[in-house]
Amino acid sequence: MEKADLKRTHHPNFILGLVSVLALLLGVVLKMNGFRVGDYVLIGTAILGTIHWIWSIIDVIGHQNIRSQSKVFWVIMVVVLPMIGGMLYYSFSRTFRM
C-alpha cells in the first residue's frame, strides 16, 4: 500500500465516518441488551452520520479535479450509501485533497 493511499484514510471526514459506523454498532448492541444509554448513542450516531454524509456530498461536488462521469458516480455512491459511500470515496478516489 502506498503512502498516498494511507493519507486518504487520514482525512477527518473518513475518520468521522468510521466513528459513526462503530458508534452505530455500539448503540445497536447496547439497545439490544436493554441499556437506556443505547438510545443516546444512536441519537449521537444519527447526528455524526448526517454531518459525515453532508460533508461527503459537499466534498464530491466541490472537487474540481474529478471528471464529470466520476463525479456523478461518487455523488450517487455517497447519496445511496450514506455512511459507507463517503468512506469509500475517501478510500478509493484517485484524486485527493485535504
VEXDREN-2710 file (C-alpha; in Angstrom, 1 decimal):
% VEXDREN-2710
k/r/px/py/pz
1/MET/0.0/0.0/0.0
2/GLU/1.4/3.4/-1.0
3/LYS/1.9/6.3/1.3
4/ALA/-0.7/8.3/-0.6
5/ASP/-3.3/5.5/-0.1
6/LEU/-2.8/5.7/3.7
7/LYS/-3.0/9.5/3.6
8/ARG/-6.5/9.3/2.1
9/THR/-7.7/7.4/5.1
10/HIS/-6.5/10.1/7.4
11/HIS/-9.0/12.7/6.1
12/PRO/-11.1/14.0/9.0
13/ASN/-14.3/13.0/7.3
14/PHE/-13.1/9.4/6.7
15/ILE/-12.4/9.2/10.5
16/LEU/-15.8/10.7/11.3
17/GLY/-17.5/8.1/9.1
18/LEU/-15.5/5.3/10.8
19/VAL/-16.5/6.6/14.2
20/SER/-20.1/6.8/13.1
21/VAL/-20.2/3.2/11.9
22/LEU/-18.6/2.0/15.2
23/ALA/-20.9/4.1/17.3
24/LEU/-23.9/2.7/15.3
25/LEU/-22.8/-0.9/16.1
26/LEU/-22.2/0.0/19.8
27/GLY/-25.6/1.7/20.0
28/VAL/-27.4/-1.3/18.5
29/VAL/-25.7/-3.7/20.9
30/LEU/-26.5/-1.5/23.9
31/LYS/-30.1/-1.1/22.8
32/MET/-30.5/-4.9/22.2
33/ASN/-29.2/-5.6/25.7
34/GLY/-31.7/-3.2/27.3
35/PHE/-29.4/-0.4/28.2
36/ARG/-31.1/3.0/28.0
37/VAL/-27.8/4.7/27.0
38/GLY/-28.2/2.9/23.7
39/ASP/-30.9/5.4/22.7
40/TYR/-28.5/8.3/23.3
41/VAL/-25.7/6.6/21.4
42/LEU/-28.0/6.0/18.4
43/ILE/-29.1/9.7/18.5
44/GLY/-25.4/10.8/18.6
45/THR/-24.7/8.4/15.7
46/ALA/-27.5/9.9/13.7
47/ILE/-26.1/13.4/14.2
48/LEU/-22.5/12.3/13.4
49/GLY/-23.7/10.3/10.4
50/THR/-25.6/13.2/9.0
51/ILE/-22.6/15.5/9.3
52/HIS/-20.4/12.9/7.6
53/TRP/-23.0/12.5/4.8
54/ILE/-23.4/16.2/4.1
55/TRP/-19.6/16.8/4.3
56/SER/-19.0/14.0/1.8
57/ILE/-21.6/15.3/-0.7
58/ILE/-20.0/18.8/-0.5
59/ASP/-16.5/17.4/-1.0
60/VAL/-17.5/15.3/-4.0
61/ILE/-19.5/18.1/-5.7
62/GLY/-16.8/20.8/-4.9
63/HIS/-13.9/18.7/-6.0
64/GLN/-12.5/20.3/-9.2
65/ASN/-10.1/17.5/-10.3
66/ILE/-12.7/14.8/-10.8
67/ARG/-14.0/14.1/-14.3
68/SER/-17.8/14.6/-14.7
69/GLN/-18.5/10.9/-15.1
70/SER/-16.6/10.1/-11.9
71/LYS/-18.2/12.9/-10.0
72/VAL/-21.7/11.6/-10.9
73/PHE/-20.6/8.1/-9.8
74/TRP/-19.3/9.3/-6.5
75/VAL/-22.3/11.5/-5.8
76/ILE/-24.6/8.5/-6.4
77/MET/-22.5/6.4/-4.1
78/VAL/-22.5/8.9/-1.3
79/VAL/-26.2/9.6/-1.6
80/VAL/-27.3/5.9/-1.9
81/LEU/-24.9/4.6/0.8
82/PRO/-24.8/7.5/3.3
83/MET/-22.3/6.3/5.9
84/ILE/-20.3/3.9/3.7
85/GLY/-20.3/5.9/0.5
86/GLY/-18.3/8.8/1.9
87/MET/-15.7/6.4/3.4
88/LEU/-15.4/4.6/0.0
89/TYR/-14.9/8.0/-1.7
90/TYR/-12.1/9.0/0.6
91/SER/-10.5/5.5/0.3
92/PHE/-10.8/4.8/-3.4
93/SER/-10.9/8.2/-5.1
94/ARG/-7.8/8.6/-7.3
95/THR/-7.7/12.4/-6.7
96/PHE/-7.4/13.6/-3.2
97/ARG/-7.3/16.9/-1.4
98/MET/-7.2/17.8/2.2
END
